[in-house]
Amino acid sequence: MRLHGLFRVSQLNGKRYNSSSMYVPAHEPALESDRRRLEQFLEDKPHILVLTGAGISTESGIPDYRSEGVGLYARSNHKPIQHGDFVKSEATRKRYWARNYVGWPRFSSIAPNVTHYTLARLEREGRISGIVTQNVDRLHGKAGSKEVVELHGSGYDVICVGNQDERGKGCNYRIERHEFQHILDQLNPAMEDKSTMMRPDGDVELSMEYVEGFKIPPCPQCGGNLKPEIVFFGDNVPMPRIEKVVRMIIESDGVLVLGSSLTVFSGYRIVLQAKELGLPVAIVNIGTTRGDPKADLKISARCGEIMSNLFKANS
């Protein structure tokens, strides 16, 4: 085992595993030539749109679903919560909120890493025009990025899903997640942190004995059900958000994908739309992605290694 920068790195079948975060998959070391290739791609494109996925937040200690060997699917047989189940089943809502309640202090205290801070710097330097993120952790905002669209929402807000029509319109109640945590504290004073495994959306694994007695308040405006403002699997990204992303693509001069396998269509669609407009696409991700055949530049490496010194020699 040896040290590499600030990260302890071990060798496994010729690949490196970053043990400062157990959720980063084994990977080849980044090459200086890769960083230079990315700089050349970005050099004459001041309106680059960046799409980020879970592969950048794994370096902060948030697991993803699909990473080989270390993603949630590889570590357990648990599947992500489905929107329809959450809306229809009181037991599902209770299970989700109990797990989210216990995991929230840990999830909300996670800090941005070098990729988040580098993107905030590139925005200040006028090298990128904005970020579309598939992540719900708000780490881009914590790092100082301003022009960010949270494609799948955020765990930092709670909304009411009661009395919605077919267009998803209904009660407009909203509460900040930290404030909601205080309400849950009062309703569940005996709840202990007996968690074992953090999940990608910030909830944790709990045994059923800790879930059954958990209390969730109804919406104070309409009595409906409350959920985090996260686009769960099986739900749709709100149309105004999609329209804003489309405008950002049209106004860009290229797309840079960081840490996304592009398996989820809402992210892959951005690559497809960029190519339809004749825009160049670069992808930095450990392993293959759905968008590799469309990419003008593909670098298989850990994002933090590629991004850490990007344009520093010129700044």
Kinemage of the C-alpha trace (Angstrom):
@kinemage 1
@onewidth
@group {chain A} dominant
@subgroup {mainchain}
@vectorlist {calphas} color= white
{ca met a 1} P 0.000 0.000 0.000
{ca arg a 2} L 1.280 3.475 -0.842
{ca leu a 3} L 0.207 7.077 -0.552
{ca his a 4} L -0.860 9.038 -3.611
{ca gly a 5} L -1.385 12.721 -2.849
{ca leu a 6} L -3.916 12.928 -0.033
{ca phe a 7} L -5.337 9.519 -0.821
{ca arg a 8} L -4.179 6.161 0.445
{ca val a 9} L -4.044 3.885 -2.552
{ca ser a 10} L -3.785 0.105 -2.730
{ca gln a 11} L -3.035 -2.067 -5.729
{ca leu a 12} L -5.539 -4.659 -6.961
{ca asn a 13} L -4.963 -6.446 -10.256
{ca gly a 14} L -2.939 -3.508 -11.517
{ca lys a 15} L -5.705 -1.022 -10.671
{ca arg a 16} L -5.907 1.422 -7.787
{ca tyr a 17} L -8.542 1.661 -5.119
{ca asn a 18} L -8.951 4.921 -3.228
{ca ser a 19} L -9.444 3.800 0.360
{ca ser a 20} L -10.255 7.315 1.582
{ca ser a 21} L -13.658 6.546 0.096
{ca met a 22} L -14.822 2.971 0.091
{ca tyr a 23} L -17.229 3.775 -2.735
{ca val a 24} L -14.707 4.618 -5.469
{ca pro a 25} L -14.214 1.576 -7.727
{ca ala a 26} L -10.819 0.214 -8.708
{ca his a 27} L -9.336 2.285 -11.499
{ca glu a 28} L -6.260 2.958 -13.570
{ca pro a 29} L -4.139 5.985 -12.586
{ca ala a 30} L -4.899 9.204 -14.422
{ca leu a 31} L -2.263 10.314 -16.896
{ca glu a 32} L -0.893 13.820 -17.302
{ca ser a 33} L -1.603 13.459 -21.011
{ca asp a 34} L -5.296 12.905 -20.167
{ca arg a 35} L -5.428 16.193 -18.261
{ca arg a 36} L -3.794 18.002 -21.185
{ca arg a 37} L -6.275 16.433 -23.640
{ca leu a 38} L -9.181 17.673 -21.524
{ca glu a 39} L -7.664 21.143 -21.308
{ca gln a 40} L -7.340 21.194 -25.099
{ca phe a 41} L -10.984 20.140 -25.429
{ca leu a 42} L -12.094 22.980 -23.131
{ca glu a 43} L -9.609 25.631 -24.275
{ca asp a 44} L -11.654 27.390 -26.959
{ca lys a 45} L -15.104 26.613 -25.527
{ca pro a 46} L -16.084 29.172 -22.854
{ca his a 47} L -19.698 27.988 -22.743
{ca ile a 48} L -19.214 24.357 -21.801
{ca leu a 49} L -22.166 22.713 -20.072
{ca val a 50} L -21.088 20.199 -17.431
{ca leu a 51} L -23.177 17.141 -16.565
{ca thr a 52} L -22.180 15.466 -13.293
{ca gly a 53} L -23.193 12.107 -11.865
{ca ala a 54} L -22.704 10.002 -8.774
{ca gly a 55} L -19.114 9.216 -9.760
{ca ile a 56} L -17.949 12.593 -8.497
{ca ser a 57} L -19.705 12.304 -5.126
{ca thr a 58} L -18.340 8.837 -4.382
{ca glu a 59} L -15.049 10.634 -3.735
{ca ser a 60} L -16.768 12.523 -0.907
{ca gly a 61} L -18.041 9.273 0.616
{ca ile a 62} L -21.528 9.017 -0.903
{ca pro a 63} L -22.170 5.622 -2.523
{ca asp a 64} L -23.681 5.196 -5.960
{ca tyr a 65} L -25.857 2.430 -7.345
{ca arg a 66} L -23.871 0.932 -10.190
{ca ser a 67} L -20.100 1.152 -9.607
{ca glu a 68} L -18.414 -2.196 -10.111
{ca gly a 69} L -17.683 -3.909 -6.805
{ca val a 70} L -18.597 -0.975 -4.542
{ca gly a 71} L -21.988 0.371 -5.705
{ca leu a 72} L -25.175 -0.409 -3.807
{ca tyr a 73} L -26.196 -3.067 -6.317
{ca ala a 74} L -22.863 -4.833 -5.805
{ca arg a 75} L -23.007 -4.642 -1.995
{ca ser a 76} L -26.619 -5.630 -1.378
{ca asn a 77} L -29.819 -6.859 -3.008
{ca his a 78} L -31.681 -3.661 -2.141
{ca lys a 79} L -33.235 -1.618 -4.914
{ca pro a 80} L -33.897 2.136 -4.942
{ca ile a 81} L -37.295 3.321 -3.807
{ca gln a 82} L -39.936 3.583 -6.515
{ca his a 83} L -42.081 6.707 -6.771
{ca gly a 84} L -45.323 4.741 -7.141
{ca asp a 85} L -44.603 2.679 -4.040
{ca phe a 86} L -43.843 5.794 -1.999
{ca val a 87} L -47.062 7.518 -3.029
{ca lys a 88} L -49.331 4.496 -2.574
{ca ser a 89} L -47.907 2.708 0.466
{ca glu a 90} L -47.858 4.068 4.006
{ca ala a 91} L -45.454 1.299 5.016
{ca thr a 92} L -43.046 2.316 2.248
{ca arg a 93} L -43.188 5.971 3.306
{ca lys a 94} L -42.569 5.066 6.934
{ca arg a 95} L -39.615 2.856 6.012
{ca tyr a 96} L -38.114 5.530 3.779
{ca trp a 97} L -38.497 8.400 6.242
{ca ala a 98} L -37.166 6.389 9.197
{ca arg a 99} L -34.052 5.524 7.214
{ca asn a 100} L -33.688 9.041 5.853
{ca tyr a 101} L -34.123 10.543 9.322
{ca val a 102} L -31.317 8.454 10.788
{ca gly a 103} L -29.032 9.017 7.808
{ca trp a 104} L -29.624 12.760 7.445
{ca pro a 105} L -27.010 14.069 9.941
{ca arg a 106} L -24.335 12.012 8.216
{ca phe a 107} L -25.502 12.757 4.661
{ca ser a 108} L -25.924 16.491 5.181
{ca ser a 109} L -22.486 16.862 6.781
{ca ile a 110} L -20.608 15.412 3.791
{ca ala a 111} L -18.262 17.943 2.213
{ca pro a 112} L -17.471 18.682 -1.444
{ca asn a 113} L -14.273 17.305 -2.941
{ca val a 114} L -11.712 18.587 -5.422
{ca thr a 115} L -13.988 18.074 -8.448
{ca his a 116} L -16.767 20.202 -6.926
{ca tyr a 117} L -14.314 22.956 -5.985
{ca thr a 118} L -12.587 22.864 -9.367
{ca leu a 119} L -15.915 23.277 -11.188
{ca ala a 120} L -16.753 26.270 -8.973
{ca arg a 121} L -13.359 27.771 -9.886
{ca leu a 122} L -13.876 27.128 -13.602
{ca glu a 123} L -17.253 28.867 -13.388
{ca arg a 124} L -15.641 31.911 -11.736
{ca glu a 125} L -12.955 31.916 -14.447
{ca gly a 126} L -15.616 31.858 -17.178
{ca arg a 127} L -14.511 28.479 -18.519
{ca ile a 128} L -17.901 26.764 -18.061
{ca ser a 129} L -21.413 28.156 -18.400
{ca gly a 130} L -23.249 25.937 -15.925
{ca ile a 131} L -23.747 22.534 -14.353
{ca val a 132} L -26.544 20.011 -14.665
{ca thr a 133} L -26.191 17.436 -11.907
{ca gln a 134} L -27.895 14.087 -11.473
{ca asn a 135} L -26.900 14.151 -7.788
{ca val a 136} L -29.218 15.132 -4.945
{ca asp a 137} L -26.492 15.992 -2.414
{ca arg a 138} L -26.165 19.749 -3.117
{ca leu a 139} L -22.372 19.488 -2.987
{ca his a 140} L -21.999 21.807 -5.994
{ca gly a 141} L -23.752 24.567 -4.069
{ca lys a 142} L -21.621 23.910 -0.990
{ca ala a 143} L -18.511 24.254 -3.161
{ca gly a 144} L -19.635 27.640 -4.485
{ca ser a 145} L -21.067 26.879 -7.932
{ca lys a 146} L -23.884 29.273 -8.847
{ca glu a 147} L -25.428 28.113 -12.122
{ca val a 148} L -26.573 24.615 -11.141
{ca val a 149} L -29.649 22.671 -12.229
{ca glu a 150} L -30.437 19.709 -9.971
{ca leu a 151} L -31.905 17.403 -12.597
{ca his a 152} L -33.248 14.888 -10.076
{ca gly a 153} L -34.033 17.381 -7.342
{ca ser a 154} L -32.409 17.609 -3.938
{ca gly a 155} L -32.602 15.941 -0.566
{ca tyr a 156} L -32.394 19.363 1.062
{ca asp a 157} L -36.055 20.261 0.500
{ca val a 158} L -39.276 18.464 1.433
{ca ile a 159} L -42.492 18.919 -0.539
{ca cys a 160} L -46.097 17.784 -0.367
{ca val a 161} L -47.297 15.271 -2.953
{ca gly a 162} L -50.915 15.277 -1.795
{ca asn a 163} L -53.871 16.181 -4.011
{ca gln a 164} L -51.805 16.300 -7.185
{ca asp a 165} L -53.458 16.296 -10.588
{ca glu a 166} L -52.201 14.432 -13.646
{ca arg a 167} L -49.692 17.241 -14.292
{ca gly a 168} L -48.196 16.912 -10.821
{ca lys a 169} L -49.705 20.177 -9.619
{ca gly a 170} L -51.343 20.373 -6.235
{ca cys a 171} L -50.418 21.539 -2.762
{ca asn a 172} L -47.423 23.904 -2.837
{ca tyr a 173} L -46.202 23.237 0.703
{ca arg a 174} L -42.404 23.145 1.034
{ca ile a 175} L -40.085 22.957 4.031
{ca glu a 176} L -36.296 22.968 4.342
{ca arg a 177} L -34.931 19.527 5.203
{ca his a 178} L -33.008 20.643 8.315
{ca glu a 179} L -36.194 22.210 9.692
{ca phe a 180} L -38.117 19.038 8.915
{ca gln a 181} L -35.489 17.066 10.833
{ca his a 182} L -36.332 19.050 13.968
{ca ile a 183} L -40.007 18.139 13.553
{ca leu a 184} L -39.085 14.468 13.204
{ca asp a 185} L -36.864 14.783 16.294
{ca gln a 186} L -39.866 15.892 18.341
{ca leu a 187} L -42.096 13.111 16.996
{ca asn a 188} L -39.491 10.370 17.441
{ca pro a 189} L -37.463 11.211 20.567
{ca ala a 190} L -36.446 7.598 21.224
{ca met a 191} L -35.162 6.866 17.726
{ca glu a 192} L -31.558 5.643 17.822
{ca asp a 193} L -28.931 5.454 15.103
{ca lys a 194} L -28.773 1.704 14.530
{ca ser a 195} L -27.875 2.031 10.877
{ca thr a 196} L -25.449 -0.134 8.992
{ca met a 197} L -25.103 1.019 5.389
{ca met a 198} L -25.598 4.429 3.791
{ca arg a 199} L -27.487 4.486 0.511
{ca pro a 200} L -27.037 6.893 -2.440
{ca asp a 201} L -29.980 9.178 -1.558
{ca gly a 202} L -28.838 9.587 2.052
{ca asp a 203} L -31.064 7.020 3.739
{ca val a 204} L -29.557 4.070 5.634
{ca glu a 205} L -30.312 0.442 6.350
{ca leu a 206} L -32.437 -0.148 9.470
{ca ser a 207} L -34.054 -3.226 10.919
{ca met a 208} L -37.851 -3.274 10.876
{ca glu a 209} L -38.085 -2.967 14.663
{ca tyr a 210} L -36.766 0.592 14.350
{ca val a 211} L -39.120 1.429 11.493
{ca glu a 212} L -42.510 0.234 12.713
{ca gly a 213} L -43.028 2.904 15.363
{ca phe a 214} L -41.661 5.814 13.344
{ca lys a 215} L -43.974 8.829 13.111
{ca ile a 216} L -44.266 11.110 10.070
{ca pro a 217} L -46.267 14.353 10.162
{ca pro a 218} L -48.851 15.059 7.453
{ca cys a 219} L -48.653 18.173 5.336
{ca pro a 220} L -49.827 21.058 7.571
{ca gln a 221} L -51.642 22.684 4.628
{ca cys a 222} L -53.611 19.837 3.090
{ca gly a 223} L -52.938 16.740 5.193
{ca gly a 224} L -51.163 15.044 2.281
{ca asn a 225} L -47.948 13.051 2.204
{ca leu a 226} L -44.508 14.639 2.402
{ca lys a 227} L -41.475 13.472 0.436
{ca pro a 228} L -38.008 14.839 -0.308
{ca glu a 229} L -37.855 16.827 -3.518
{ca ile a 230} L -36.042 13.968 -5.218
{ca val a 231} L -37.137 12.443 -8.509
{ca phe a 232} L -37.474 8.829 -7.394
{ca phe a 233} L -37.164 5.980 -9.862
{ca gly a 234} L -40.366 5.724 -11.893
{ca asp a 235} L -41.102 9.444 -11.580
{ca asn a 236} L -40.527 12.113 -14.244
{ca val a 237} L -38.217 15.104 -14.229
{ca pro a 238} L -40.486 18.212 -14.119
{ca met a 239} L -40.999 19.695 -17.573
{ca pro a 240} L -39.832 23.243 -16.641
{ca arg a 241} L -36.532 21.734 -15.497
{ca ile a 242} L -36.165 19.808 -18.757
{ca glu a 243} L -36.899 22.951 -20.751
{ca lys a 244} L -34.239 24.887 -18.835
{ca val a 245} L -31.663 22.161 -19.506
{ca val a 246} L -32.516 22.204 -23.218
{ca arg a 247} L -31.922 25.965 -23.302
{ca met a 248} L -28.580 25.471 -21.556
{ca ile a 249} L -27.544 22.881 -24.166
{ca ile a 250} L -28.559 25.134 -27.064
{ca glu a 251} L -26.575 28.054 -25.590
{ca ser a 252} L -23.480 25.904 -24.939
{ca asp a 253} L -20.563 25.112 -27.198
{ca gly a 254} L -20.036 21.596 -25.882
{ca val a 255} L -20.807 19.173 -23.068
{ca leu a 256} L -18.458 17.697 -20.454
{ca val a 257} L -19.736 14.626 -18.586
{ca leu a 258} L -18.088 13.885 -15.219
{ca gly a 259} L -18.680 10.732 -13.197
{ca ser a 260} L -21.808 9.403 -14.867
{ca ser a 261} L -22.406 6.054 -16.547
{ca leu a 262} L -25.287 7.748 -18.406
{ca thr a 263} L -27.412 4.670 -17.752
{ca val a 264} L -30.356 6.825 -16.667
{ca phe a 265} L -31.946 8.331 -19.762
{ca ser a 266} L -32.443 11.812 -18.278
{ca gly a 267} L -28.650 12.211 -18.329
{ca tyr a 268} L -27.984 10.333 -21.565
{ca arg a 269} L -30.574 12.521 -23.309
{ca ile a 270} L -28.291 15.539 -22.749
{ca val a 271} L -25.518 13.818 -24.712
{ca leu a 272} L -27.947 12.879 -27.486
{ca gln a 273} L -29.289 16.427 -27.736
{ca ala a 274} L -25.776 17.852 -27.826
{ca lys a 275} L -24.804 15.558 -30.696
{ca glu a 276} L -28.021 16.405 -32.569
{ca leu a 277} L -26.890 20.032 -32.416
{ca gly a 278} L -23.432 19.120 -33.653
{ca leu a 279} L -21.786 19.910 -30.301
{ca pro a 280} L -18.660 18.101 -29.082
{ca val a 281} L -18.890 15.855 -26.013
{ca ala a 282} L -16.155 14.819 -23.573
{ca ile a 283} L -16.625 12.156 -20.884
{ca val a 284} L -14.501 11.504 -17.788
{ca asn a 285} L -15.614 8.415 -15.877
{ca ile a 286} L -14.147 5.265 -14.383
{ca gly a 287} L -15.073 2.521 -16.836
{ca thr a 288} L -17.383 2.541 -19.824
{ca thr a 289} L -20.518 4.647 -20.197
{ca arg a 290} L -23.603 4.523 -22.364
{ca gly a 291} L -22.387 7.647 -24.132
{ca asp a 292} L -18.903 6.456 -25.099
{ca pro a 293} L -19.825 5.848 -28.769
{ca lys a 294} L -21.011 9.473 -28.982
{ca ala a 295} L -17.987 11.004 -27.252
{ca asp a 296} L -15.379 13.104 -29.042
{ca leu a 297} L -13.097 12.567 -26.034
{ca lys a 298} L -13.321 9.767 -23.453
{ca ile a 299} L -11.027 9.526 -20.437
{ca ser a 300} L -11.392 6.528 -18.124
{ca ala a 301} L -10.080 7.843 -14.813
{ca arg a 302} L -11.120 9.143 -11.417
{ca cys a 303} L -12.555 12.628 -11.864
{ca gly a 304} L -10.690 14.084 -8.891
{ca glu a 305} L -7.329 13.145 -10.363
{ca ile a 306} L -8.136 14.688 -13.735
{ca met a 307} L -9.777 17.830 -12.363
{ca ser a 308} L -7.426 18.680 -9.481
{ca asn a 309} L -4.803 20.514 -11.594
{ca leu a 310} L -6.985 21.521 -14.522
{ca phe a 311} L -5.818 24.908 -15.913
{ca lys a 312} L -3.829 25.603 -12.759
{ca ala a 313} L -0.670 26.220 -14.757
{ca asn a 314} L -2.545 28.969 -16.607
{ca ser a 315} L -4.202 30.640 -13.617
